[in-house]
Amino acid sequence: MARFIFTTGGSFNMEFEDLTSQVDGDTAIFTVNVAFKAISLGVYYNGQLQTGQVTIINTTQFQLNFSPAVGTYVEVVYSRL
């Protein structure tokens, strides 16, 4: 899957994380390695951006309104806090 991040200038610290190792069929809460800016979080489920399906818990955790099935993918992009 190709991933593109575009910017119109300035500096930013974007992070990409594959959280698939946290998918177990029951978990809906996911943890990232680096604190993120809430407004910057993009969550992808099987390559599809999730809108209206994500609740931010704190600067390193978010919750999906469903539990991804084993064998599916959860990936995120975000700006560091």
CORHUQUI-V797858 format. One record per helix or strand. SS is the DSSP state (@ for helix, = for strand). FROM is the first residue (numbers start at 1). LEN is the number of residues. If there is no record, write none. Layout:
ss->(SS;SS)
from->(FROM;FROM)
len->(LEN;LEN)
//
This chain:
ss->(=;@;=;=;@;=;=;=;=;=)
from->(14;20;29;36;38;42;48;54;61;74)
len->(5;3;3;1;3;4;2;3;4;7)
//
